[in-house]
């Protein structure tokens, strides 16, 4: 269903990265979107990403649309949004950072291989070990994922998740503990950035604010802090609104 453009545009953010999930799902990633009955809320299809979005976070109608889309008593994840209205419960809030990769040096990594659906079991095993963030069965479909193998074993990976217009989010950056300190994550980030730049987009990423080691790596590569969004798990009202 097409968004209600009058309602959806009356309080649009200044920049697409201020509401990146909505910008992605209503734009380049629309093939992975499920929308609410009024077109004012959206979520990624099952087994890709847990994030949901509101066209206008200040619009109570968008929250009602999200409640109808998700169903009563369900936990959904939003980012960078204000306090939910009455009837919603905030279950967890994780402070985060959003970083602009416009200054990052992009270059191919000859040792990197493209990962696909057949690699998902190994990718999820690595994610479970290193905890870079959510990675579901179909997340690999959201963009290009690259990996580095050692003696046939996947030991590092990085790829793309959200794709707001003109931007691509680098995500799932992780390295097996036995292979850290070799610069694998940095090489993969630059390689993913190269693919992003080739299609005319600009790289960005998110990280938990407490992950100071990763943030220090990103800053050393040229990423700059853009904003500090929270990643919030909220429970929909028990009764439909």
C-alpha positions as CSV (number, residue, x, y, z in Angstrom):
1,X,0.0,0.0,0.0
2,X,1.4,3.4,-0.9
3,X,2.2,5.7,2.0
4,X,-0.2,8.5,2.9
5,X,2.1,11.2,1.5
6,X,0.3,14.1,3.2
7,X,0.8,12.6,6.6
8,X,4.2,11.0,5.9
9,X,5.9,14.2,4.6
10,X,4.6,16.9,7.0
11,X,7.5,16.4,9.4
12,X,10.1,14.6,7.4
13,X,13.6,14.7,8.9
14,X,16.3,17.0,7.5
15,X,18.5,14.1,6.3
16,X,17.6,10.5,5.2
17,X,20.0,9.2,7.9
18,X,17.9,10.7,10.6
19,X,15.3,8.0,9.8
20,X,17.4,5.5,7.9
21,X,15.1,2.4,8.2
22,X,12.1,4.3,6.7
23,X,14.3,5.8,4.0
24,X,15.5,2.4,3.1
25,X,12.2,0.5,3.2
26,X,10.4,3.2,1.3
27,X,13.2,3.5,-1.2
28,X,16.0,1.2,-2.5
29,X,15.1,-1.7,-0.1
30,X,11.3,-1.6,-0.8
31,X,11.5,-5.2,-2.1
32,X,12.2,-6.2,1.5
33,X,9.4,-4.1,3.0
34,X,6.0,-5.0,4.6
35,X,3.9,-1.9,5.2
36,X,1.1,-1.1,7.6
37,X,-2.6,-0.8,6.5
38,X,-2.2,3.0,6.0
39,X,1.3,2.9,4.6
40,X,2.7,4.9,7.5
41,X,4.8,2.2,9.0
42,X,7.1,-0.5,7.6
43,X,9.2,-3.5,8.7
44,X,11.7,-5.7,7.0
45,X,10.3,-9.1,5.8
46,X,10.9,-12.0,8.1
47,X,14.4,-13.3,8.6
48,X,16.2,-10.3,7.2
49,X,16.3,-7.6,9.8
50,X,14.4,-6.9,13.0
51,X,14.0,-3.2,12.5
52,X,10.8,-1.4,11.9
53,X,10.2,2.2,10.8
54,X,7.7,5.1,11.0
55,X,7.2,7.6,8.2
56,X,6.8,10.3,10.8
57,X,7.8,9.4,14.4
58,X,5.7,12.4,15.7
59,X,2.5,11.1,14.1
60,X,0.3,9.0,16.4
61,X,-1.3,7.5,13.3
62,X,2.1,6.1,12.3
63,X,2.4,4.4,15.7
64,X,-1.1,3.0,15.3
65,X,-0.2,1.7,11.8
66,X,2.9,0.0,13.3
67,X,0.8,-1.6,16.0
68,X,-1.6,-2.9,13.3
69,X,1.4,-4.2,11.2
70,X,3.2,-5.9,14.1
71,X,0.2,-7.2,16.0
72,X,-0.6,-6.9,19.8
73,X,2.0,-7.7,22.4
74,X,5.0,-7.9,20.0
75,X,8.5,-6.6,20.5
76,X,9.9,-4.6,17.6
77,X,13.1,-2.6,17.2
78,X,13.2,1.1,16.3
79,X,16.1,3.4,16.0
80,X,16.6,7.1,16.7
81,X,13.0,7.7,17.5
82,X,11.2,9.6,20.4
83,X,9.5,8.1,23.3
84,X,6.6,5.8,22.1
85,X,3.1,6.9,22.9
86,X,0.9,5.6,25.8
87,X,0.2,1.9,25.6
88,X,3.7,1.0,24.3
89,X,6.4,-0.4,26.6
90,X,10.1,0.3,26.2
91,X,11.8,-3.0,27.0
92,X,15.4,-2.2,26.2
93,X,17.3,0.9,25.0
94,X,20.9,0.6,23.6
95,X,22.8,3.8,23.1
96,X,24.5,3.9,19.7
97,X,26.5,5.9,17.2
98,X,25.9,6.5,13.6
99,X,29.1,7.2,11.6
100,X,29.7,8.7,8.1
101,X,32.2,6.8,6.0
102,X,32.6,9.5,3.3
103,X,36.3,9.9,4.1
104,X,37.1,6.2,4.3
105,X,39.7,4.9,1.8
106,X,38.0,2.3,-0.3
107,X,39.9,-0.5,-2.0
108,X,39.4,-4.1,-3.0
109,X,40.6,-7.0,-0.9
110,X,41.9,-9.7,-3.2
111,X,41.6,-12.4,-0.5
112,X,37.9,-11.6,0.1
113,X,35.2,-13.9,-1.3
114,X,31.6,-13.1,-1.9
115,X,29.3,-14.8,0.6
116,X,25.8,-16.1,-0.3
117,X,23.0,-18.3,1.0
118,X,25.1,-21.4,1.1
119,X,27.5,-19.6,3.6
120,X,24.7,-18.6,6.0
121,X,25.3,-21.4,8.5
122,X,29.0,-20.4,8.9
123,X,28.1,-16.7,8.9
124,X,25.6,-17.1,11.7
125,X,28.0,-19.2,13.7
126,X,30.6,-16.4,13.4
127,X,28.0,-13.8,14.4
128,X,26.9,-15.9,17.4
129,X,30.5,-16.1,18.6
130,X,31.3,-12.4,18.1
131,X,28.0,-10.6,18.6
132,X,28.2,-7.7,16.0
133,X,24.5,-7.4,15.9
134,X,21.4,-9.2,14.5
135,X,22.0,-11.4,11.5
136,X,19.1,-13.6,10.4
137,X,18.7,-16.4,7.9
138,X,18.0,-14.0,5.0
139,X,20.1,-11.0,6.0
140,X,22.6,-12.0,3.4
141,X,20.0,-11.0,0.7
142,X,20.1,-7.3,1.8
143,X,23.4,-6.5,0.1
144,X,26.9,-7.7,-0.8
145,X,28.7,-9.7,2.0
146,X,32.4,-10.4,1.8
147,X,34.4,-12.9,3.9
148,X,37.9,-14.0,4.5
149,X,38.7,-17.7,5.0
150,X,41.6,-19.3,6.7
151,X,42.2,-23.0,5.8
152,X,38.7,-23.1,4.4
153,X,37.1,-21.7,7.6
154,X,35.2,-18.3,7.6
155,X,37.2,-16.1,10.0
156,X,36.0,-12.6,9.2
157,X,33.1,-10.9,7.3
158,X,31.4,-7.6,6.6
159,X,28.5,-6.6,4.4
160,X,25.6,-4.3,3.7
161,X,22.2,-3.9,5.5
162,X,20.2,-0.7,5.3
163,X,20.2,1.2,2.0
164,X,18.7,4.6,2.3
165,X,18.8,6.7,-1.0
166,X,22.4,7.5,-1.7
167,X,23.8,5.6,1.2
168,X,24.6,2.0,2.2
169,X,25.1,0.8,5.7
170,X,28.1,-1.4,6.5
171,X,27.1,-4.1,8.9
172,X,27.9,-7.5,10.5
173,X,31.6,-6.6,10.8
174,X,33.2,-9.4,12.8
175,X,36.4,-11.4,13.1
176,X,36.9,-14.7,14.9
177,X,38.8,-14.1,18.2
178,X,41.7,-16.4,17.0
179,X,42.3,-14.2,14.0
180,X,42.1,-10.6,15.5
181,X,45.0,-8.2,15.2
182,X,45.6,-9.0,11.6
183,X,43.6,-6.1,10.1
184,X,41.0,-8.4,8.5
185,X,38.0,-6.2,9.6
186,X,39.6,-3.1,8.2
187,X,40.4,-4.8,4.8
188,X,36.8,-6.0,4.5
189,X,35.3,-2.6,5.5
190,X,37.4,-1.0,2.7
191,X,36.4,-3.6,0.2
192,X,32.7,-3.3,1.0
193,X,33.1,0.5,0.8
194,X,34.6,0.1,-2.6
195,X,31.6,-1.8,-3.8
196,X,29.3,0.8,-2.3
197,X,31.2,3.7,-4.0
198,X,31.2,1.9,-7.4
199,X,27.4,2.2,-7.5
200,X,27.5,5.8,-6.4
201,X,26.5,5.4,-2.8
202,X,28.3,6.6,0.4
203,X,29.1,4.2,3.2
204,X,27.9,4.6,6.8
205,X,27.5,2.4,9.8
206,X,26.1,2.0,13.3
207,X,27.7,0.7,16.4
208,X,26.8,0.3,20.1
209,X,28.2,3.2,22.0
210,X,29.8,0.9,24.5
211,X,31.8,-0.9,21.7
212,X,34.7,1.6,22.0
213,X,37.2,-0.8,20.4
214,X,35.2,-1.0,17.2
215,X,34.5,2.8,17.2
216,X,38.2,3.5,17.6
217,X,38.9,1.3,14.6
218,X,36.3,3.0,12.5
219,X,37.6,6.5,13.5
220,X,41.2,5.4,12.5
221,X,39.8,4.5,9.1
222,X,38.2,7.9,8.6
223,X,34.6,7.4,9.8
224,X,33.2,10.4,11.6
225,X,30.5,10.6,14.2
226,X,27.2,11.9,12.7
227,X,24.7,11.4,15.5
228,X,23.9,9.3,18.5
229,X,20.7,7.3,18.0
230,X,19.4,4.8,20.5
231,X,18.3,1.3,19.4
232,X,15.1,0.6,21.2
233,X,13.1,-2.6,21.7
234,X,9.5,-1.6,22.2
235,X,6.4,-3.8,22.9
236,X,3.2,-3.0,21.0
237,X,0.0,-2.4,23.0
238,X,-1.7,-5.6,24.1
239,X,-4.9,-4.5,22.3
240,X,-4.9,-3.1,18.8
241,X,-5.1,0.7,18.5
